[in-house]
């Protein structure tokens, strides 16, 4: 029989281990469903929808804080930013942004959440602590859709629906410093983990442009499928995944060679996508199939198809 002293020492340790085990549980994929007005919460381990979070409106762009405590979602219908507490899994704030906000991104230091706002041709910087708009910056491109920070937080790359270039904002000086010519209708943007290159999918050109960040210039044009749209970079920087809206496929690019070497069939009208932290899977939101395709990183085949809400717009994983 164990002594009282033994259990007095061990039970708190077991309780702490349980808490740590819960905190270290499998991450989740969060999928905004534009028509349903919900966020589908997918358990990465089981590949099942665990629950849905009601946001109302039309959720589109999405980003999660590094600690997995907050989710930031643009609401096209309400013209604002929705803040979700992921412990409680409920909306805790709504921040007006201006008409038709789309892509959302968090700065690496967690200070800013940025949203591209189409009709004002600007990117809006929201302070994550005060949850108030700090400032906004006008962009050259009309109808900005995505705004993505470089890994070091120095640059913000902005793509615009009615443009053939990517606008580069220097975050420290709060101004646009250059506009880099790419193909027609640039959409998704992704950086290599070391920040040396950015990849931009251009929808009407059906091409992905590799940009040397130091020189702020295009170094490669890589043919993808029809209507190249979303971009996800593997955590090790070796692959770039590109969703092709019209082809219902994902192109896989070898980042060392800047060449596409594989194509994976997914659901209809794939938009946003994201890779897991270990690079073993890529989750793809299929807007017209109301599903998420899970691509196995080893076989480059779809391993699961997960039903979500209507018109899933993107994916973020935390």
N, C-alpha and C positions, 0 to 999 in steps of 0.2 A: 504494500500500500504506500502510495506517495505521501510524503509529509506535507503539512499545510504550507510550510516555507517553500517547498518545491513548486506547488501550484501558485503561490503568491508571486513567485518570480516568473514562472513560465506563462501563465495566462495572459498577462499584459503583452508579452512578446508575441504570443500567438495572435492576439487581437491586432497588434500593429502589423504583423505579417499579412493578416487578412485585408487590412486597409491598403497596404502597399500592393497587394495582389490585385485588388480592385482597381487601384489607380494605374497599374501597369497592364490592364486588360487590353485585348486586341483593339486597335484603332477602328474608327468608323469612317465610312464614306458618306458625305452629305450631298444630296442631289436636289436642287431647286426645281420644282415642277411649276412652270409658268401658268398653265391653265388651271391646275388644281389649287393653286395658292398654298402649297405645302412644301416642306422639306422632307424627303425620304431619308431615313437614317439606316444605313446598311452596316451590319456587323461584318468586318473584313474577314474574320475567322470562319463564320458560318455561311457567309454570302447570302444572308437573308435580311429583309427589311425588318428591323426591330420595332420601329415605330415611325410615325409621321408627326412633324411639328407644323401646326397651322400658323401661317403668316398672314393669310388674306392677300388680296391684290394679285400681282403677277411677279413672283420672285424670279430673278435672273442671275446676275453676277453674284459670286459667293467667295468668301475667304474666311479662314479660321485662324484664331490667334495661336501662337506657337505653343502655349500651355494647354490648348484644347478647352479653354473655359468659355470662349466667346465665338459666335458666328456672326459675320457681317454679310448682309444680303441686300442687293438693290431691288427695289420694288418699282417696276415700271408704271403700274397703274396709280400708285399713290405718290409717285415722284419723290421717293425718299429712300433712306437707308434703314433697314431693320436690324436691330441688335438682339441676338438671341443668347440667353444664358444656357449653356450646354449641360450644366449640372441639373438645373430645373427643367431644361428643355422647353423653354417658353420665351416669348418676346418680352424684353424688358425696356426697350426704347425704340422710338421711331424718329428719324432725323430728316427734315425736309431738305432736298438737294436741288430741285429744279426738274424740269420736264424730261422724261425718258432717260433715267440713269441705266447704265448697263454694267460693263466690267468693273470688278472690285478687286483691290489689291491691298495688302498690308506691308508696311515698311519692315525691313528686317529687324529693326530695333523695337518694333511694336508701337511706335509713337503715333504713326499716322495710318488711317485707313483712307484709301483714295478711291473715288468713283468717277468713271467717265460719264459725262452728262451730254447727251447728244444735241439737244436743241440749243443749248447755250454755248456749244463748241468749247467746252472747258473740262478740266479735271478739278474736282473738289477735294480738298484735304480736310479730313475730320480728325480732331484730336480724340484719341481713344480713351483718354482719362475724363475729359470734360464732356465728351460726346457732343461737341459743338463744332461748327464749321470754323476753321482757323483762317483759311484763304482759298482762293481758286486761281487757276492759271489758264489763260486762253490758249487754244491750240490752233495751228495753221490748218490742219485737216478738218473738214466738215463732218459732223456726226461722229465724234470719237466713240469707239466701242470698247476697246480694251486699254487698260493702263497698268503696266507691270514694272515693279521695281527691279533693278539689278541686284545681285546678291549682296553687294557692299552698301546698297542704299544710296549710292551717289546719283544714279540716273533713274529716270522714269521714262519708259518707252510707251508711246501712245499711238495706237492704230485708229484710223478713221474710215468709216464706211464709204464716204464719198471722197476718196483720196487715192493717190498712188505713191504714198510716202509714209514714213514713220516719223513722228515728231519726238524729239529728244529733249526732255526737261532736266536741267541740272537742279537737283532738289535743294542743295545748299543756297543757291542764289535765287531760287524760285522763279526761274525763267526758262523759256524754250531757247536752246542754243543752236540747234541745227535740225534740219528736216532731211531725212535720208530717203532717196528715191528707191522704191521697190516696185511691185506689180500693182495692178488695179485691185481695189477693195481689200486692203490689208485687214486681217482679223486677229487670230490668236498669236501670242508672243510667249516665248520661253527662253530662258538664259541657261547656259551651261553652269554647273555648280561653281566653277572658278570665276565666272563672270567674264570670260574672255570673248565669248560669242553669244549673240542673240539670234533666234530663229523666228521668222515672221511668215505666217501662212497668208497668202493672198488669194482670195476666193475666185475672182474672175480670171486671174492668171493661172489658176490651178498649179501654183508654184510656191515653194518655200524659199525664202531668201535668208542666207546666213550673213550676219553682220559682224564685222570685227569691231568690238566695242572700243578698243583703244584708238583706232583710226576713224571710228564712226563711218564706216564704209562697207558696202556689200562686197563679199569675197566669193560668194557662190550662189547660183540659182539652181534649185533642185526641183525637178519635175515631180509632182505628187499626183493624186487622183483628181477627179473633177470636183471643183468647188472646195478646195483646201480651206479648212476652217480653224479647228482647234489645235493647240500645240501642248504636248507634255514632254518634258525632258526626263530621262531616267536619272535616278539619284547619283549613279556613278558617271554620268555625262557621256556614256558611250552610245546611247541611242536617243533619237528624237522621234516621237510618235505624232502623227498628223491625221486628224479626222477629215474625211472627204465626204462632204454633204451629199452631193449628187450620186456618188458611186456607192454609198452605204459601205464604206470601207475605212481602214486605217492604214496609212503608209508608214513604214519603219525605215528611218534614215540612220545610216552609219555615220556618226558625228566625226570620226577620224577622216573618212573619205568624202564626207558631204555627198553621199549617194544613197538613194532609196534602194533597199535590197529585198524588201518583202512587203506584201499587201495582205491584210487580214479582213475578211468579210465580217461586218457587224450588222446592227439594225439599221432602220431607215433614218436618214437625215441625222447622222452623228454630229454633235456639236462639241461641247466641252469634254475634256478627259483629264485624268490624273493618274500618276503612277504611285504605287505603295512605296513606303520608305525603304523597303528591302529590294525594290525593283522587280519582284517576282510576279507582279500583276499590274495591269492597267485597266482602269474602270472608265468606260465610255458611255456618255449619255446619248441615247438615241431619241431625238426629238419627236420623230413621227412614228416610232414604234412603242413609245411609252415604256421604255426599258433601259437597262444598263447592261452592256456586254462586258464581260470580264475576260481580258486577253491574258493568257499564260505567257510570262516572259521567256520561258525556256522553249516551248514548242511554237510560240507565235500563232496559237489557235485559240478560239473562244472556248473557255472552259465552263462558263455559266452565263445564263441570261436571266436577269433579275427584273421582274415587273415592278415599276414604280408608278408615280402619278402621271398626269397628262402633260405633255410637252416638257420633258426634262431638258434643262438648258445647259447644265454644267455639272462638274464634280469637284469637290475638294476633300482631301483626306487628312484626318488628324487622329 
